[in-house]
């Protein structure tokens, strides 16, 4: 009986000390739950990071009101999105990610074939897709969701940035600093 009590005490202490370790009670921040295919999961994390970076390149081209550069960035983003394999994510996330990626591909392709005004319209919806994707995939970088209340006839529009400083992709130099940070991601 005494051995059982000592063993039980050691087990409880071990569990308590492991549970008290920083981060032990929560999953790794910014790391999606995967289905166990570790190598594929790492590759998909890299592709998700590349997608976010290409989105940011597109955003910066729109800030500069550079339609040609935005078209190239949109096309490049659409190609990378086509490589994104949702199977490395949990079953419940796969369908949602698939829909997000399909929608984002469509908007990236439209941006690659359009003029600046139409590019900005598609960028607004693409931004929603990328925010939704990041909510599932996580991100290794700090992002800021920013918002311009005046875009789209005062209906507003948001975008992601790596900086707190506002550089508005919807109006470019006309209203470069119009907007505010809504939230910090990552």
C-alpha positions, -999 to +999 in steps of 0.1 A: +000+000+000+028+024+009+045+018-025+013+026-043+009+059-023+045+069-031+041+060-068+009+079-070+025+109-053+054+109-077+031+107-107+010+136-094+041+157-087+055+149-122+022+158-139+020+190-118+055+201-126+051+194-164+018+212-164+034+243-147+061+246-175+056+278-195+034+270-225+026+235-214-011+241-210-014+257-245-003+245-279+027+262-295+016+297-305+011+302-342+014+265-350-016+248-364-027+214-353-016+189-379-027+155-388+007+139-380+024+142-413+053+163-399+074+168-431+044+179-451+032+201-423+066+219-423+064+224-460+029+238-458+040+262-430+067+275-453+042+278-482+018+297-458+046+320-449+054+326-486+017+333-493+016+360-465+049+375-478+036+376-514+003+392-502+024+418-484+043+424-517+010+429-534-002+453-507+030+473-511+026+476-548-009+489-543+004+514-517+027+527-545-002+527-569+019+505-592-006+485-612+020+466-631+039+455-600+005+446-583-004+425-614+029+406-612+025+401-574-011+389-578-001+364-604+027+351-583+005+348-553-021+328-573+006+304-584+018+299-549-017+294-535-022+266-561+007+247-544-010+249-509-019+214-498-046+215-471-042+178-462-015+186-436-042+203-415-068+188-392-098+173-409-121+200-397-099+228-411-093+212-445-126+222-462-125+257-448-089+262-460-097+247-494-125+273-499-103+301-487-075+291-510-098+287-540-113+321-534-079+337-529-066+322-562-095+337-580-088+372-566-050+368-572-057+359-609-081+389-613-055+412-598-030+399-623-052+409-652-067+442-640-061+479-637-055+496-603-091+503-593-102+467-600-071+454-584-080+472-552-115+458-553-102+423-554-075+430-529-102+439-503-117+404-506-083+388-509-074+404-476-103+387-459-091+354-473-056+359-461-068+369-426-090+338-425-061+316-437-037+330-411-063+323-384-060+286-392-023+283-403-008+307-378+021+329-386+057+333-375+057+370-380+039+399-363+011+413-385-012+442-380-047+442-393-053+478-404-085+495-415-095+524-436-131+536-429-133+557-460-126+530-486-155+517-508-178+547-503-172+548-465-180+511-461-143+505-452-117+479-459-089+462-441-055+448-449-025+432-432+008+449-427+041+440-409+043+476-396+021+496-373+026+526-395-004+531-418+003+529-455-030+526-472-032+503-503-067+514-512-059+551-518-021+551-523-006+585-522-040+602-522-047+592-486-015+573-477-020+574-439-058+571-437-066+543-414-059+527-380-046+495-366-075+472-356-055+444-340-021+427-337-018+392-350+010+368-339 
